[in-house]
Amino acid sequence: MDPDSPTDESPTIWLHEETGDLLIQSYRATAAEVNDCKEVGSVPGHAADVPDNETIIRLPAAMLDYLPARREGDRGGEAEHAASSA
């Protein structure tokens, strides 16, 4: 939890112990921030639109210190698998 956040605003990161997934509570991105993300785009073959079951959040930079380091044996994305097999 961000120790510097106001009482009723608490960006928080949880680690799901079984899956290794991160659950993040933070500020909803503004329309301008979402548009900025769309302008940057995504990886080739993926739309820049945000599906109804997803959202873009804004995580304060100070919260990066609370992201857990990847542990040996954690599952990764396709890019990690490709890099490890190269």
C-alpha positions as CSV (number, residue, x, y, z in Angstrom):
1,M,0.0,0.0,0.0
2,D,1.3,3.5,-0.8
3,P,2.2,4.9,2.6
4,D,2.0,8.5,1.3
5,S,-1.6,8.2,0.0
6,P,-4.5,10.0,1.6
7,T,-6.6,7.9,4.0
8,D,-9.4,7.0,1.5
9,E,-7.1,6.8,-1.5
10,S,-4.7,3.9,-1.2
11,P,-3.0,2.5,-4.3
12,T,-2.3,-1.1,-3.4
13,I,-0.6,-4.1,-5.0
14,W,-1.4,-7.6,-3.9
15,L,0.5,-10.8,-5.0
16,H,-1.8,-13.8,-5.6
17,E,0.3,-16.5,-3.9
18,E,-1.0,-19.4,-6.0
19,T,-0.8,-17.9,-9.5
20,G,1.9,-15.2,-9.0
21,D,-0.6,-12.7,-10.6
22,L,-0.6,-9.1,-9.4
23,L,-3.9,-7.4,-8.4
24,I,-3.6,-3.7,-8.5
25,Q,-5.9,-1.0,-7.0
26,S,-5.0,2.4,-8.3
27,Y,-6.3,5.5,-10.0
28,R,-8.4,5.1,-13.1
29,A,-6.7,6.6,-16.1
30,T,-8.2,9.7,-17.5
31,A,-9.6,9.9,-21.0
32,A,-6.6,11.9,-22.0
33,E,-4.2,9.2,-20.6
34,V,-6.1,6.5,-22.4
35,N,-5.9,8.4,-25.6
36,D,-2.1,8.8,-25.1
37,C,-1.9,5.0,-24.7
38,K,-3.8,4.5,-27.9
39,E,-1.5,6.9,-29.7
40,V,1.5,4.9,-28.6
41,G,-0.2,1.7,-29.8
42,S,0.3,-1.9,-28.9
43,V,2.4,-4.8,-30.2
44,P,1.8,-5.7,-33.8
45,G,-1.4,-7.7,-34.3
46,H,-3.1,-6.3,-31.2
47,A,-5.7,-3.5,-31.2
48,A,-5.0,-0.4,-29.2
49,D,-8.6,-0.4,-28.0
50,V,-9.3,-1.5,-24.4
51,P,-11.8,-4.4,-24.3
52,D,-14.8,-4.1,-22.0
53,N,-13.3,-6.6,-19.6
54,E,-10.1,-4.6,-19.2
55,T,-9.1,-1.1,-18.0
56,I,-6.1,1.1,-17.9
57,I,-5.0,2.3,-14.5
58,R,-2.4,4.9,-13.5
59,L,0.0,3.5,-10.9
60,P,2.0,6.3,-9.1
61,A,5.7,6.0,-9.8
62,A,6.4,5.7,-6.1
63,M,4.5,2.4,-6.2
64,L,7.0,0.8,-8.5
65,D,9.1,0.1,-5.4
66,Y,6.4,-2.2,-4.2
67,L,6.2,-4.4,-7.3
68,P,7.6,-7.8,-6.4
69,A,10.6,-9.1,-8.2
70,R,10.1,-12.0,-10.6
71,R,11.0,-15.2,-8.8
72,E,12.8,-18.2,-10.4
73,G,10.1,-20.6,-11.8
74,D,7.4,-17.9,-12.2
75,R,5.3,-18.3,-15.3
76,G,6.0,-15.5,-17.9
77,G,4.5,-14.2,-21.1
78,E,5.3,-15.4,-24.6
79,A,8.1,-12.9,-24.9
80,E,9.9,-14.4,-21.9
81,H,9.4,-17.9,-23.2
82,A,10.8,-16.9,-26.6
83,A,13.8,-15.2,-25.0
84,S,14.6,-18.1,-22.7
85,S,14.4,-20.6,-25.6
86,A,16.6,-18.5,-27.9
